[in-house]
């Protein structure tokens, strides 16, 4: 039995409220409900902000993703005092 062909749905582009970058447009056959950043089809990885998957821009909410932990910064090497030549 042949499956019915699902039409593509296009989510319009939006701007990231953090940096202003364009998010989308996105085309997909299956549009999941977005309750967390990872579920959003339109995401700004830089700002970790996702737009919910509503087609109507007036109904879109923005979801802040959890920022990945930053790698610890290496401690600066201790300053060594300048070496003075021995006095005769």
Buried (B, 14 or more C-beta within 10 A) or exposed (E): EEEEEEEEBEBBEBEBEEEEEEBBEBEEEEBEEBEEBEBBBBBBEEBBBBBBBBEEEEEBEBBEBEEEEEEEEEEEEEEEEEEEEEEE
